[in-house]
Amino acid sequence: MLRDSIRAFVEREISPNIADWEAAKSFPRELYQKAGEHGLLGVGFPEAYGGTQTDAFGRLLVSEELTRAGSGGLIAGLMSHGIGLPPIIALGSEALKERIAPPVIAGEAIIALAVTEPSGGSDVANIQTKARKVGEGDEARYIVDGAKTFITSGVRADWLTTAVRTGGEGMGGVSLLAIPGDAEGVSRAPLDKMGWHCSDTAAIYFDNVEVPASNLIGFENAGFMGIMVNFNNERMMLAAMALGFARLCFEEAADWAQQRETFGKPLVRHQVVRHKLVDMATSIRAVECVLDDLAWRIDRGEQPIAEVCMAKNLATQCVELCAKEAVQILGGAGYIVGTHCERIYRETKVLSIGGGAEEIMKELAARQMGLLNT
């Protein structure tokens, strides 16, 4: 029922418009409200704030079904609350949750996660944006100075879940703050990209921005672990996106190969072409099995960090293979704007960079496996 519901929303509200939105490099803000009314934005969040609780399989399903429209930018933008809101739900005060979560889940407000900085992305322990606390009691506030970059939904966001340095060097000095997007001293600049065209991506600057101390998410100097746990979920969702796009490439290539004729017979009758399709299907099936296993383990309370890192790499390598081969099978048609595989081909690299680059995933997995302890 969940799959059918999301697929119906995609077919009704997204697929007919996605080509225009990609060309315009934006999609209407009203889509958030439509998604909120449909219940899409609440999947996986507590009922107390307007959400619908689900398991890990349900969360994967949401990402996979949204890929049917063939646009990673649409998913990244529409679902940016999937990485911006969880730290508030997990660590924030009840007052902060009640203030932010219901309007975000209803599609009335947009939230973004602001971690990556110009000096680095994956090195979260080296965050440079500073938050200095001043005042006491109800008058206490943080003064924030610094910059973030590559922030999805950063231009539109009403709230910025922001990693800041409140203490000394290293992971022990990192905190999370909920910063209003319209706070005085916040400025944003849109960034153009190779893909994900209809998702807004921003560089954000904080110049003497005052934030109430009550907007602290969790405890001061204890934000690093909240960021790390959130990354685990983000990596699962990115892997699910990669899987969905790989399937879409396979379906488009298989359909083309069965209809397109060369040398007097369908393309699929050429051994080299059908072997490409089998290679694509093999890679897709492997990712399906790995993600199902991880969802099962996560639902039982495990935190398989190494395996999630490896799954993200496996899934992004799968979509890179499938997009490349789909474009090759479609030939010139695959190079023309309008096919799914053309757009997905341009978007594959962001999946192997965002949420932790492929090389960082390997290093984190190696550390979790104890390979550096010998």
Number of C-alpha atoms within 10 A of each C-alpha: 6 13 13 10 14 21 20 13 17 19 14 11 15 21 15 12 13 19 18 12 19 19 11 11 18 18 23 9 14 11 14 23 20 17 21 21 15 15 18 24 26 26 21 18 19 14 12 12 19 19 20 16 14 14 14 20 16 16 19 22 17 24 24 23 22 25 23 19 22 23 27 27 23 25 19 22 26 23 23 22 26 25 23 25 26 21 23 25 19 14 18 22 17 10 10 17 19 15 12 20 26 18 17 24 29 23 26 16 19 28 32 27 26 29 24 23 23 13 12 14 20 17 15 19 16 18 28 22 20 22 26 15 16 13 10 9 8 9 10 13 21 22 17 25 20 20 24 26 23 22 24 29 27 30 20 19 22 19 26 25 27 23 28 29 28 23 17 10 13 14 19 17 20 29 27 31 28 28 23 18 22 12 14 13 14 20 16 19 14 18 15 14 16 10 20 26 23 26 27 26 25 22 21 23 19 22 15 17 19 22 21 17 21 19 20 24 26 19 13 18 18 19 26 21 14 18 21 13 15 19 18 19 20 19 24 24 24 26 32 27 30 33 31 25 35 31 24 23 29 25 17 19 28 21 13 18 22 14 12 14 13 12 7 7 12 14 21 23 13 13 10 11 18 18 12 21 22 13 15 23 17 12 20 24 13 15 24 16 10 18 24 14 13 21 20 15 14 16 13 11 8 11 14 15 20 18 18 24 28 20 24 32 25 21 30 28 23 28 32 22 20 32 30 19 23 31 24 17 24 22 11 9 15 23 15 14 11 11 17 23 31 21 24 27 23 16 24 25 18 17 24 25 17 16 25 22 19 21 13 15 25 16 16 16 19 16 13 16 13 9 10 9 8 4
